[in-house]
């Protein structure tokens, strides 16, 4: 019998695994966002950092588009 869609437990396991892999290649920092401009600036900086990592190291875990 098929399990059907992914169970909640499977999703949690996948999320935990993804977070662990991401920790191996990036250092996360907390940033306080006070305006919509801050949010867009952070998105742009995250994209730039991801592209730089992809070009220099050949891999990236997250690349926001």
N, C-alpha and C positions, 0 to 999 in steps of 0.2 A: 504494500500500500504506500502511495506517495505521501510525503510529509506536507506537500503544498508549499506555500510561501515560507520564507525563512522565519524561524521562530524568534521570539524576543531574545532568548538565550544566545542563539547563533549570532544575532546582530550585535549583542553586547560583547561577545568574544571577538568578533571581527573588529569592532571599534577599539577594543583594548589592544589587539595586535597591531592595528594601524598606528595607534598612538605610540606604542613602543618602538616601532620602526621609524617613525618620524623623529623621536627623541634621539635616535642614533645620528641624524644628519643635520638637525637644526637646534638652536637654543631659543626657546620661547621666552619672551618677556611680557609682562603686563603693561599695557598702555591705557591711560585714561583718555577717553574720547569725550570731548565737550561740545563738539559741533558736527554738523553734517560734512563740513570741509575736512575736519580731522578724520572722519571715517573714510572719506575718499582718498585722502593723503595716505592713510595706513594701507588701504587696498593697493594703491599704486606702489608704495614701498615694498609690500609683500610680493607683488608681482615682479618688481625689479630684482629683489633678493633671490627669488626662485629662478628667474632666468639666468642671473649671474652664476648661481650654483649649478644649474644645468649645463651652462657653457664651460665652466671651469672644472667641475667634477664629473660631469656626464650623467648626473642623476639629480632628481629632486623629488621629495615626497608630496609636496603640495605646490600647485601652480594655479593660483586663482585667475580666472579669466573673466 
